[in-house]
Structure formats: structure tokens, C-alpha cells
């Protein structure tokens, strides 16, 4: 027998005594150790740059402005799931979906909240048996026609009650039109709610059900809210103010531009009237379009809809809502303004 055995090609090389082998994934470990420190160094170095300060301010303001209403919406959604019997909705809404759409849209007048609050509430309504078309009409109308928003609009446009009336009518018309459009063209496979609330289960604590639904909805929607706020902040910093004046002189371009601006700025509906009033170089119809489109379609709302109903729904619904809201604003604004 030989003193030394012949080593096969697959056998690992011998390690000298006292030597230590490198970890197999040492580049990843090294990057994980170095990269966070490098990022912190760069942020600290350029953190005081004016553009970054503006970006940070806008991102925080959009988030802080929307969080209270997101809390309101998720709390209301949890309360509907735990405490409101499903029979209530069948009694209040007409059985025919075509009639339930305008009724649900008009019901948005009684909910003081922004678009962040309406998404979880609409999801809860669908889970309780409300027709999706009616729930979507409520989702679109509630942020734009509630008393707080209409009062803010009257303050932002003093002595111009026609602007308040135009916003109310254009928003209700757009919400009802989208509900009817869903009845005509909408498909169930486009709609995949993240959570189908089933109401109170016998033998379970209503408060526990409320707490569980509230926590899930808020944590799930909060992440998408932050993503939308970051996108809005990036647009605010990246687009120079001189671009605004380029589109103000054209009647149709000004309408389309302020519609796009409303989507990207993501201003809460309680404050958007003051932003619209500050855009005095644009026509009244363009200002109205800004106030109608914004509460129905903006980057944070698209993100919330994606997380709640699915990307397929959010892409189709947001695109259609934008077109319908612009058309309704142009129609109502052309008559009243």
C-alpha cells in the first residue's frame, strides 16, 4: 500500500495550517459593507444642495399631507368591514348597476377626504358586494366633491362661484361616466383586489377584525404612497418653471399641460385649488382641468391603485379616467366659464 494516496481531480486543494480561506461570495459581502457608507457619504456631501433640499421638502410635504387621509380611509375601510352589515349597501344603492353608479358618485359628497382615503374604502365596498362600477364612481367623486374641497375652492377663487359649480358638476359627470364605462367595457379579470373583505365572521371579535383590516390596508397602501410622493418630488425638481409659460398661450395645450401637471404634482385635493389659482397665466378651463384631473389621477393614486387592485387595472383605469376627466372639464368649463 502506498504511503500517499493519489488525489482525485475533484478533491479540494489542501489548506496550509494557519491559513484561512476567503468566503465564496466575498465580493457581495465587501459591497454590502462598503456601499451603505459610500451612499451616506454622498448624501451628506450633497445633502445641502438647493435641488436636493427642494426634492426632500416636496417628498416629505406630499407624504405628510396625505398620511392623515390615508389613515382616515383605512380606518373607515376597516370599520365598514367589521361593523357594517352587507345588507346596508343593498338597501341604500339601487339594484340596477346603471342607477347605482350616479347614486354612489353623489354619495362622495359626504366623505371628507382626499384620494388616498377613497382607494381602501372602494376596495372594502367591492368586497362587501357593491358593484365595482358604483365603487369606482365613489372612488373618483369623493376626493373632488366633498364639502372641505368645495369650501377650499371657494376660498381660492373668491367672488367666482361658477368655478366651484364647474368643479362639482365636472367631477360628478366624470365619475359617473367612468362608472358607466366600466359597466360597458370593464372585465373582472382586470380587477384583482389585494384583499377581499368578507365582513364580520361569527365568533370573532369585531374590534380584532377592525384592527387587522386597518393594519393591513395602511401598511400595504403606505408603501405605494411613498413611491408616488418620490415621483412627484422628482418632477417638481426636474422641470424648470420656464416650461410653464411655454404652454400657457395655447388654449388646448394649456388644458393638456395642466392635466399632466396635476397627475405629476400629486397635490392633495384639499390644497389643489390654491395651486390652480396660483397658475393665473392659464385659462379658467385649464385651471378647472387641473382641479378635476388631480383628485382622480395622480402618481400616488396610480401607485395606490396598483397595490390595491393590480397593475392591469391601474394602467387601463387611469388612462381612461384622464381622457374622461379632461373631456368633462372642457365641456363644463366651456359652458360655465
C-alpha beads as a LAMMPS data file, in Angstrom:
LAMMPS data file: protein, C-alpha beads

337 atoms
336 bonds

1 atom types
1 bond types

-500.0 500.0 xlo xhi
-500.0 500.0 ylo yhi
-500.0 500.0 zlo zhi

Masses

1 110.0

Atoms # bond

1 1 1 0.000 0.000 0.000
2 1 1 1.411 3.378 -0.947
3 1 1 2.191 5.905 1.785
4 1 1 0.303 8.612 -0.071
5 1 1 -2.967 8.122 -1.890
6 1 1 -3.406 9.517 -5.338
7 1 1 -5.706 12.554 -5.103
8 1 1 -8.631 12.710 -7.495
9 1 1 -9.039 15.845 -9.680
10 1 1 -12.242 16.769 -7.810
11 1 1 -10.630 16.748 -4.402
12 1 1 -10.094 20.217 -2.903
13 1 1 -6.614 21.526 -2.571
14 1 1 -5.055 21.178 0.825
15 1 1 -5.106 24.244 3.029
16 1 1 -1.908 25.033 4.795
17 1 1 -2.121 25.069 8.600
18 1 1 -2.980 28.547 9.888
19 1 1 -4.309 29.749 6.508
20 1 1 -7.981 30.966 6.236
21 1 1 -9.998 30.535 3.053
22 1 1 -11.929 33.518 1.596
23 1 1 -15.761 33.301 1.732
24 1 1 -17.258 32.111 -1.512
25 1 1 -19.300 35.293 -2.088
26 1 1 -16.727 37.739 -0.756
27 1 1 -17.386 40.409 -3.463
28 1 1 -21.027 40.690 -2.391
29 1 1 -20.074 40.862 1.246
30 1 1 -17.497 43.532 0.519
31 1 1 -20.037 45.551 -1.468
32 1 1 -22.628 45.271 1.307
33 1 1 -20.057 46.586 3.759
34 1 1 -18.782 49.475 1.624
35 1 1 -21.822 50.656 -0.386
36 1 1 -24.004 51.933 2.506
37 1 1 -21.117 54.005 3.823
38 1 1 -20.461 55.444 0.357
39 1 1 -24.132 56.359 -0.075
40 1 1 -24.223 58.066 3.314
41 1 1 -21.064 59.985 2.441
42 1 1 -22.504 61.205 -0.873
43 1 1 -25.827 62.176 0.698
44 1 1 -24.022 64.054 3.424
45 1 1 -21.778 65.790 0.879
46 1 1 -24.568 66.981 -1.397
47 1 1 -27.441 66.961 1.074
48 1 1 -27.397 70.745 1.324
49 1 1 -27.654 71.337 -2.432
50 1 1 -30.712 73.507 -3.237
51 1 1 -32.178 70.989 -5.684
52 1 1 -31.896 68.144 -3.199
53 1 1 -33.375 70.289 -0.443
54 1 1 -36.334 71.124 -2.678
55 1 1 -36.765 67.459 -3.606
56 1 1 -36.697 66.433 0.038
57 1 1 -39.175 69.145 1.016
58 1 1 -41.689 68.212 -1.695
59 1 1 -41.428 64.478 -0.973
60 1 1 -41.981 64.992 2.744
61 1 1 -44.807 67.500 2.249
62 1 1 -46.730 65.220 -0.113
63 1 1 -46.305 62.272 2.239
64 1 1 -47.179 64.176 5.421
65 1 1 -50.129 65.832 3.707
66 1 1 -51.565 62.522 2.547
67 1 1 -50.894 60.250 5.551
68 1 1 -53.739 61.605 7.755
69 1 1 -56.252 60.981 4.996
70 1 1 -54.787 57.571 4.287
71 1 1 -55.286 56.790 7.979
72 1 1 -58.863 58.024 7.695
73 1 1 -59.539 55.893 4.631
74 1 1 -58.018 52.705 6.013
75 1 1 -59.802 53.191 9.341
76 1 1 -63.093 53.715 7.539
77 1 1 -62.421 50.668 5.383
78 1 1 -61.756 48.544 8.470
79 1 1 -64.876 49.877 10.156
80 1 1 -67.022 49.060 7.132
81 1 1 -65.641 45.536 7.088
82 1 1 -66.107 44.863 10.810
83 1 1 -69.189 46.817 11.834
84 1 1 -71.406 47.496 8.799
85 1 1 -73.618 44.606 7.630
86 1 1 -73.542 43.899 3.917
87 1 1 -77.324 44.341 3.770
88 1 1 -76.875 48.075 4.361
89 1 1 -75.354 48.569 0.922
90 1 1 -78.019 46.541 -0.828
91 1 1 -80.697 48.734 0.755
92 1 1 -79.015 52.080 0.065
93 1 1 -77.923 51.508 -3.526
94 1 1 -80.279 50.747 -6.410
95 1 1 -80.146 47.140 -7.541
96 1 1 -79.528 48.116 -11.147
97 1 1 -75.815 48.943 -11.515
98 1 1 -76.527 51.669 -14.082
99 1 1 -78.575 53.532 -11.467
100 1 1 -76.222 52.694 -8.598
101 1 1 -73.338 54.488 -10.352
102 1 1 -74.664 58.098 -10.098
103 1 1 -76.010 57.438 -6.582
104 1 1 -72.585 56.240 -5.423
105 1 1 -70.945 59.201 -7.129
106 1 1 -73.250 61.624 -5.326
107 1 1 -72.501 59.832 -2.027
108 1 1 -68.935 61.045 -2.324
109 1 1 -70.160 64.442 -1.133
110 1 1 -70.402 63.168 2.454
111 1 1 -66.829 61.802 2.807
112 1 1 -64.298 64.492 3.796
113 1 1 -61.065 63.062 2.498
114 1 1 -58.576 63.008 -0.336
115 1 1 -57.891 60.401 -2.985
116 1 1 -55.696 58.405 -0.601
117 1 1 -58.724 57.727 1.608
118 1 1 -61.016 56.677 -1.232
119 1 1 -58.940 53.757 -2.542
120 1 1 -59.155 51.465 0.524
121 1 1 -62.808 52.407 1.027
122 1 1 -63.654 51.465 -2.570
123 1 1 -61.806 48.177 -2.130
124 1 1 -63.809 47.438 1.004
125 1 1 -67.085 48.292 -0.744
126 1 1 -66.312 45.867 -3.564
127 1 1 -65.524 43.175 -1.026
128 1 1 -68.896 43.762 0.628
129 1 1 -70.814 43.147 -2.575
130 1 1 -71.086 46.630 -4.065
131 1 1 -70.856 46.645 -7.855
132 1 1 -67.330 47.676 -8.939
133 1 1 -68.759 50.351 -11.230
134 1 1 -70.518 52.033 -8.283
135 1 1 -67.436 51.705 -6.069
136 1 1 -65.271 53.327 -8.751
137 1 1 -67.723 56.204 -9.162
138 1 1 -67.458 56.789 -5.413
139 1 1 -63.651 56.482 -5.572
140 1 1 -63.430 59.234 -8.188
141 1 1 -66.049 61.631 -6.850
142 1 1 -65.331 61.584 -3.103
143 1 1 -61.978 63.429 -3.247
144 1 1 -63.317 66.174 -5.509
145 1 1 -66.850 66.999 -4.333
146 1 1 -66.786 66.728 -0.544
147 1 1 -67.574 69.884 1.484
148 1 1 -63.964 70.537 2.525
149 1 1 -62.720 70.579 -1.066
150 1 1 -65.571 72.747 -2.324
151 1 1 -65.059 75.228 0.527
152 1 1 -61.335 75.390 -0.228
153 1 1 -62.148 76.025 -3.898
154 1 1 -64.464 78.901 -2.963
155 1 1 -61.711 80.442 -0.821
156 1 1 -59.062 80.000 -3.516
157 1 1 -61.317 81.640 -6.141
158 1 1 -63.099 84.446 -4.225
159 1 1 -66.045 86.013 -5.995
160 1 1 -66.144 83.212 -8.585
161 1 1 -68.884 80.778 -7.550
162 1 1 -69.023 79.497 -11.111
163 1 1 -65.625 77.835 -10.556
164 1 1 -66.999 75.910 -7.563
165 1 1 -70.081 74.855 -9.520
166 1 1 -67.972 73.849 -12.518
167 1 1 -65.714 71.698 -10.352
168 1 1 -68.685 69.992 -8.710
169 1 1 -70.506 69.241 -11.960
170 1 1 -67.423 68.226 -13.966
171 1 1 -66.232 65.868 -11.210
172 1 1 -69.641 64.226 -10.785
173 1 1 -70.023 63.836 -14.546
174 1 1 -66.556 62.294 -14.926
175 1 1 -67.140 59.888 -12.016
176 1 1 -70.490 58.727 -13.373
177 1 1 -69.090 58.408 -16.907
178 1 1 -66.253 56.184 -15.656
179 1 1 -68.701 54.014 -13.725
180 1 1 -70.845 53.526 -16.803
181 1 1 -67.757 52.938 -18.925
182 1 1 -66.723 50.137 -16.561
183 1 1 -70.186 48.571 -16.909
184 1 1 -69.783 48.668 -20.675
185 1 1 -66.150 47.662 -21.165
186 1 1 -64.784 46.551 -17.790
187 1 1 -63.704 42.957 -17.252
188 1 1 -63.428 41.090 -13.973
189 1 1 -60.009 39.703 -14.839
190 1 1 -58.621 43.250 -14.857
191 1 1 -59.648 43.705 -11.232
192 1 1 -57.695 41.806 -8.611
193 1 1 -58.216 43.428 -5.214
194 1 1 -55.416 42.734 -2.777
195 1 1 -57.872 41.864 -0.010
196 1 1 -61.497 40.860 -0.351
197 1 1 -63.049 41.849 2.977
198 1 1 -65.818 39.448 3.854
199 1 1 -67.347 41.268 6.800
200 1 1 -67.824 40.114 10.357
201 1 1 -67.320 36.404 10.999
202 1 1 -69.484 34.863 13.749
203 1 1 -67.466 34.050 16.842
204 1 1 -64.733 36.607 16.069
205 1 1 -64.129 39.916 17.793
206 1 1 -65.283 42.870 15.698
207 1 1 -62.520 45.030 17.131
208 1 1 -59.912 42.419 16.246
209 1 1 -61.284 42.300 12.690
210 1 1 -61.224 46.085 12.512
211 1 1 -57.642 46.236 13.777
212 1 1 -56.429 43.532 11.403
213 1 1 -58.036 45.114 8.336
214 1 1 -56.828 48.583 9.281
215 1 1 -53.228 47.471 9.846
216 1 1 -53.038 45.501 6.604
217 1 1 -54.571 48.222 4.432
218 1 1 -52.480 51.030 5.911
219 1 1 -49.147 49.210 5.721
220 1 1 -49.905 47.920 2.220
221 1 1 -51.003 51.285 0.820
222 1 1 -48.417 53.341 2.715
223 1 1 -45.508 51.973 0.702
224 1 1 -47.152 52.877 -2.588
225 1 1 -47.936 56.338 -1.223
226 1 1 -44.239 56.921 -0.559
227 1 1 -43.345 55.791 -4.095
228 1 1 -45.844 58.259 -5.537
229 1 1 -44.537 61.074 -3.338
230 1 1 -40.963 60.455 -4.510
231 1 1 -42.083 60.546 -8.150
232 1 1 -43.930 63.828 -7.599
233 1 1 -40.889 65.358 -5.903
234 1 1 -38.634 64.314 -8.768
235 1 1 -40.897 66.045 -11.308
236 1 1 -41.048 69.226 -9.220
237 1 1 -37.268 69.467 -9.157
238 1 1 -36.524 68.264 -12.702
239 1 1 -38.904 70.554 -14.646
240 1 1 -37.873 74.243 -14.690
241 1 1 -40.572 76.895 -14.108
242 1 1 -39.895 78.408 -17.551
243 1 1 -41.611 75.401 -19.114
244 1 1 -44.944 76.520 -17.646
245 1 1 -45.020 79.705 -19.661
246 1 1 -44.437 77.871 -22.920
247 1 1 -47.868 76.192 -22.806
248 1 1 -49.932 78.988 -21.239
249 1 1 -50.581 80.836 -24.516
250 1 1 -52.325 77.920 -26.272
251 1 1 -55.905 77.126 -25.254
252 1 1 -55.713 73.368 -25.871
253 1 1 -52.073 72.881 -24.939
254 1 1 -52.684 74.683 -21.638
255 1 1 -55.514 72.274 -20.795
256 1 1 -53.428 69.222 -21.623
257 1 1 -50.388 70.601 -19.843
258 1 1 -52.223 71.343 -16.594
259 1 1 -53.833 67.891 -16.746
260 1 1 -50.368 66.333 -16.957
261 1 1 -49.123 68.691 -14.257
262 1 1 -51.942 67.617 -11.922
263 1 1 -51.011 63.968 -12.425
264 1 1 -47.335 64.530 -11.702
265 1 1 -47.553 67.061 -8.879
266 1 1 -49.898 64.818 -6.825
267 1 1 -51.251 67.685 -4.726
268 1 1 -53.872 66.627 -2.183
269 1 1 -57.399 67.582 -3.233
270 1 1 -57.869 69.815 -0.178
271 1 1 -54.992 72.029 -1.390
272 1 1 -55.042 71.766 -5.186
273 1 1 -57.449 74.695 -5.634
274 1 1 -54.836 77.089 -4.236
275 1 1 -52.235 75.691 -6.629
276 1 1 -54.662 76.091 -9.532
277 1 1 -55.454 79.677 -8.517
278 1 1 -51.722 80.480 -8.466
279 1 1 -51.478 79.433 -12.126
280 1 1 -53.121 82.690 -13.172
281 1 1 -51.427 82.726 -16.571
282 1 1 -53.575 79.798 -17.700
283 1 1 -57.209 79.911 -18.825
284 1 1 -60.072 79.155 -16.382
285 1 1 -60.836 75.934 -18.277
286 1 1 -57.228 74.802 -17.834
287 1 1 -57.389 75.639 -14.121
288 1 1 -60.608 73.645 -13.847
289 1 1 -58.974 70.702 -15.616
290 1 1 -56.166 70.770 -13.056
291 1 1 -58.706 70.510 -10.211
292 1 1 -60.786 67.764 -11.843
293 1 1 -57.972 65.524 -13.082
294 1 1 -55.769 65.753 -9.978
295 1 1 -58.109 64.089 -7.438
296 1 1 -58.910 61.312 -9.927
297 1 1 -55.481 60.562 -11.435
298 1 1 -52.061 61.332 -9.978
299 1 1 -48.854 59.401 -9.448
300 1 1 -49.540 58.482 -5.832
301 1 1 -53.125 57.461 -6.653
302 1 1 -51.900 55.273 -9.527
303 1 1 -49.431 53.659 -7.143
304 1 1 -52.173 53.051 -4.572
305 1 1 -54.487 51.568 -7.189
306 1 1 -51.690 49.309 -8.425
307 1 1 -51.093 47.966 -4.954
308 1 1 -54.795 47.551 -4.198
309 1 1 -56.379 46.429 -7.471
310 1 1 -53.436 45.319 -9.595
311 1 1 -51.286 46.856 -12.311
312 1 1 -53.531 45.771 -15.192
313 1 1 -56.468 47.625 -13.699
314 1 1 -54.480 50.716 -12.702
315 1 1 -52.998 51.252 -16.178
316 1 1 -56.319 50.944 -18.021
317 1 1 -58.407 52.772 -15.451
318 1 1 -56.007 55.700 -15.049
319 1 1 -55.635 56.221 -18.797
320 1 1 -59.400 56.162 -19.366
321 1 1 -60.070 58.414 -16.370
322 1 1 -57.600 61.001 -17.649
323 1 1 -59.340 61.233 -21.019
324 1 1 -62.828 61.347 -19.488
325 1 1 -61.859 63.951 -16.873
326 1 1 -60.301 66.245 -19.493
327 1 1 -63.356 65.934 -21.729
328 1 1 -65.775 66.672 -18.873
329 1 1 -63.696 69.654 -17.749
330 1 1 -63.640 71.084 -21.257
331 1 1 -67.407 70.545 -21.644
332 1 1 -68.497 72.002 -18.301
333 1 1 -65.834 74.701 -18.343
334 1 1 -66.814 75.784 -21.821
335 1 1 -70.424 76.266 -20.681
336 1 1 -69.948 77.800 -17.222
337 1 1 -66.622 79.576 -17.539

Bonds

1 1 1 2
2 1 2 3
3 1 3 4
4 1 4 5
5 1 5 6
6 1 6 7
7 1 7 8
8 1 8 9
9 1 9 10
10 1 10 11
11 1 11 12
12 1 12 13
13 1 13 14
14 1 14 15
15 1 15 16
16 1 16 17
17 1 17 18
18 1 18 19
19 1 19 20
20 1 20 21
21 1 21 22
22 1 22 23
23 1 23 24
24 1 24 25
25 1 25 26
26 1 26 27
27 1 27 28
28 1 28 29
29 1 29 30
30 1 30 31
31 1 31 32
32 1 32 33
33 1 33 34
34 1 34 35
35 1 35 36
36 1 36 37
37 1 37 38
38 1 38 39
39 1 39 40
40 1 40 41
41 1 41 42
42 1 42 43
43 1 43 44
44 1 44 45
45 1 45 46
46 1 46 47
47 1 47 48
48 1 48 49
49 1 49 50
50 1 50 51
51 1 51 52
52 1 52 53
53 1 53 54
54 1 54 55
55 1 55 56
56 1 56 57
57 1 57 58
58 1 58 59
59 1 59 60
60 1 60 61
61 1 61 62
62 1 62 63
63 1 63 64
64 1 64 65
65 1 65 66
66 1 66 67
67 1 67 68
68 1 68 69
69 1 69 70
70 1 70 71
71 1 71 72
72 1 72 73
73 1 73 74
74 1 74 75
75 1 75 76
76 1 76 77
77 1 77 78
78 1 78 79
79 1 79 80
80 1 80 81
81 1 81 82
82 1 82 83
83 1 83 84
84 1 84 85
85 1 85 86
86 1 86 87
87 1 87 88
88 1 88 89
89 1 89 90
90 1 90 91
91 1 91 92
92 1 92 93
93 1 93 94
94 1 94 95
95 1 95 96
96 1 96 97
97 1 97 98
98 1 98 99
99 1 99 100
100 1 100 101
101 1 101 102
102 1 102 103
103 1 103 104
104 1 104 105
105 1 105 106
106 1 106 107
107 1 107 108
108 1 108 109
109 1 109 110
110 1 110 111
111 1 111 112
112 1 112 113
113 1 113 114
114 1 114 115
115 1 115 116
116 1 116 117
117 1 117 118
118 1 118 119
119 1 119 120
120 1 120 121
121 1 121 122
122 1 122 123
123 1 123 124
124 1 124 125
125 1 125 126
126 1 126 127
127 1 127 128
128 1 128 129
129 1 129 130
130 1 130 131
131 1 131 132
132 1 132 133
133 1 133 134
134 1 134 135
135 1 135 136
136 1 136 137
137 1 137 138
138 1 138 139
139 1 139 140
140 1 140 141
141 1 141 142
142 1 142 143
143 1 143 144
144 1 144 145
145 1 145 146
146 1 146 147
147 1 147 148
148 1 148 149
149 1 149 150
150 1 150 151
151 1 151 152
152 1 152 153
153 1 153 154
154 1 154 155
155 1 155 156
156 1 156 157
157 1 157 158
158 1 158 159
159 1 159 160
160 1 160 161
161 1 161 162
162 1 162 163
163 1 163 164
164 1 164 165
165 1 165 166
166 1 166 167
167 1 167 168
168 1 168 169
169 1 169 170
170 1 170 171
171 1 171 172
172 1 172 173
173 1 173 174
174 1 174 175
175 1 175 176
176 1 176 177
177 1 177 178
178 1 178 179
179 1 179 180
180 1 180 181
181 1 181 182
182 1 182 183
183 1 183 184
184 1 184 185
185 1 185 186
186 1 186 187
187 1 187 188
188 1 188 189
189 1 189 190
190 1 190 191
191 1 191 192
192 1 192 193
193 1 193 194
194 1 194 195
195 1 195 196
196 1 196 197
197 1 197 198
198 1 198 199
199 1 199 200
200 1 200 201
201 1 201 202
202 1 202 203
203 1 203 204
204 1 204 205
205 1 205 206
206 1 206 207
207 1 207 208
208 1 208 209
209 1 209 210
210 1 210 211
211 1 211 212
212 1 212 213
213 1 213 214
214 1 214 215
215 1 215 216
216 1 216 217
217 1 217 218
218 1 218 219
219 1 219 220
220 1 220 221
221 1 221 222
222 1 222 223
223 1 223 224
224 1 224 225
225 1 225 226
226 1 226 227
227 1 227 228
228 1 228 229
229 1 229 230
230 1 230 231
231 1 231 232
232 1 232 233
233 1 233 234
234 1 234 235
235 1 235 236
236 1 236 237
237 1 237 238
238 1 238 239
239 1 239 240
240 1 240 241
241 1 241 242
242 1 242 243
243 1 243 244
244 1 244 245
245 1 245 246
246 1 246 247
247 1 247 248
248 1 248 249
249 1 249 250
250 1 250 251
251 1 251 252
252 1 252 253
253 1 253 254
254 1 254 255
255 1 255 256
256 1 256 257
257 1 257 258
258 1 258 259
259 1 259 260
260 1 260 261
261 1 261 262
262 1 262 263
263 1 263 264
264 1 264 265
265 1 265 266
266 1 266 267
267 1 267 268
268 1 268 269
269 1 269 270
270 1 270 271
271 1 271 272
272 1 272 273
273 1 273 274
274 1 274 275
275 1 275 276
276 1 276 277
277 1 277 278
278 1 278 279
279 1 279 280
280 1 280 281
281 1 281 282
282 1 282 283
283 1 283 284
284 1 284 285
285 1 285 286
286 1 286 287
287 1 287 288
288 1 288 289
289 1 289 290
290 1 290 291
291 1 291 292
292 1 292 293
293 1 293 294
294 1 294 295
295 1 295 296
296 1 296 297
297 1 297 298
298 1 298 299
299 1 299 300
300 1 300 301
301 1 301 302
302 1 302 303
303 1 303 304
304 1 304 305
305 1 305 306
306 1 306 307
307 1 307 308
308 1 308 309
309 1 309 310
310 1 310 311
311 1 311 312
312 1 312 313
313 1 313 314
314 1 314 315
315 1 315 316
316 1 316 317
317 1 317 318
318 1 318 319
319 1 319 320
320 1 320 321
321 1 321 322
322 1 322 323
323 1 323 324
324 1 324 325
325 1 325 326
326 1 326 327
327 1 327 328
328 1 328 329
329 1 329 330
330 1 330 331
331 1 331 332
332 1 332 333
333 1 333 334
334 1 334 335
335 1 335 336
336 1 336 337
